[in-house]
Amino acid sequence: RQILTLYDEFVTPDGTGVSYARLKASLAFDAYARATALLREVPPSSVPVTTGPRLAFWINVYNALVIHGAATVGFPADATRRAAFFSGQTGVAYSV
């Protein structure tokens, strides 16, 4: 639900981008960051066993962390920056 609030508030009016600077400065992002930090406490046994729900869970985790990373260090604007972002070279790395 928090992600939908963020989308409503920070996606550009034409729907093609996100204002990550405004997002990062918001109280809504603070709450989102606290919620994403709780992912490390999810016990593996609570992840759904069936393939579809399990895949949906991990896709949602991935998306949540990419949004957090992009707001924290900025969205990677080109191939070189994307490689650095997704390899952890920008300081964005997560343990789930």
N, C-alpha and C positions, 0 to 999 in steps of 0.2 A: 504494500500500500504506500509506503514511503516513496518508492520510486515513481509511482504515478503522480504524487504530489510534486516531486521534483520535475517531472516531465511537464506538468501543467504550468509550472512557474518559470522554467528556465529554457525550454525548447523555444527556438526562434519562431516568430509568428508564421513564417512560411513553412515551418516544420523541417527545415533542412539542416539545422545545427543546434548547438547547445551553448548557452552563455556560461562557460565553465568558470570564468572569473566571478560573475555574480553568484553562481552556485556555491563556489568555495567560501564566499563571504557571508553566506546565509545561515541563519539558525537551523533551517531545515536540513542543510548539509551536515551541521554538527550532529543532529539527531541521527541522520543516515550513517555517518561515520561511526558513531557509537554502536549502531545496530550491526554494521558490517564487521566490527571488531568482535562481536559475539559469535561470529561464524566459527572461530577457532575452538569454541566450546561445544560445538555440535558433535555428539558421539557418533562414530561411524555406524553403530548399530541402529541409529534412528533414521539413516538414509534409506529411502524406499528400496525394497528388494527387487521389484519388477523393473524391467528395462526402461519402459517409457517414463514412469515417474522418477526413476533414478537419473535418467538423462536430463529430464526437465530440471531436477534439483541442481545438477552440476552446471547446466547452462545458466540458470539463474544466479548461481554463485559467481561464475565467470563474469557475467554481465555486471553484477553489483560491484565486483572488484575492479573491473576496467573503468567503470564510471567513477569510482572513488579515486583511482590512480590518475585518470585524466583531469579530474578536478584538483587534485593535489599538486601535480607537476606540470599540468597543461596537456592539451590534446596533441598527440604527435601528428604534425602537419605534412610530413613527407616520408618516403621509404626509409631513409636513414634514421629519422627520429622514431618511426614505428619499430624498427629493429631494436633500437636502444630501449624503448619503452617496454616491449614485450620480453626482452632478455633480462630485465632488471637493472640495466646500466644506469637508469635515471634515478635509482633509489627506490623504485616501486617494486616491492616484492611482498608476497603474502604467504603465510603458512596456515593452511586449513586442515 
